[in-house]
Amino acid sequence: MQVTSTTSPAAPAGLQAQRPRLPDTGFVRQKLLLSFVPFSKSTLWRRVNEGVFPAPIRLSVGITAWRVEDVRRWIAEQD
């Protein structure tokens, strides 16, 4: 049996996938936040409940987000 690999063609120069970047200010939702912290969603919420990770802010019904400044401060403290 022959194994073949399939690769997608390279994206045009302006459309290459970029790694997400943490904004300088503002708010970040959970999905994006999880790409910057080294743990899972359940660990994130456990650490929030334990008070060792910043708590999110409720922006409206069903919408919570973390202040970027709080997340950046937490990341800096981990070094």
N, C-alpha and C positions, 0 to 999 in steps of 0.2 A: 504494500500500500504506500502510495506516495503522498507525502504531506506537503501541502502548499500553503504559503502564507498569503494573506491578502492585506494589502496596505492601501489606505485611502490616498489619493493624490494630495500633494502638498497644497495647503491653503494659499490663496493669493497673499502677497506681502501685507496688505492692509487688514486682512481678515484672520490672521493667525490667532490661535487661542491664547489669551493672556491669563496669567495667574491672577486670581482676585486680589485686590489691594484694599487694605483697611483705610477708610477715609480719614482725613485729618481731624474732622469734627463731625458732629451730628449723631445719628443713631444707626445702629446695625441690628438687623433682625437675626433670629436664631440660625437660620440656614447658612448665612454668610459667616456669622460668628464662629460656627463650628469648623470652618476651614482655617481659622487662625489659632484655635486652642487645641491642645493635644489630648482631648478626651471626647467621649461620646455625649449624646444628648442627655442620657440618664445621669451620667456623671456630672454634666454641667448643672443640671437641676439639683442634684444632691449637694454639690458644692455651694450653690446659691443658698439652699436651705440651711447649710452649715455655717454660712456667713464667711466662707473663704474665697468666694468669687462675687463680684459685684452683682447686685440684684437688677433685674430689668425694670424699666419704667413702662407703665401702661399708657399707651398713647390714645387708645380708644377701645371700645368693646372688641375683644378678640385680637387686639394688636398690642404686642409688647415688644420692646426693643431695648438694647443696651446703649448707654451713652458711650461713644467711642473713646472719650477722654478717660472714663473709668476702665475700659478694657485695656487701653494703652498703658495706663498706670499699673494695672495688674500684671501685664506682660513684662514691664520694666522691673517690677519687684521680683520676678522669677529668676532673673539673671544672677 
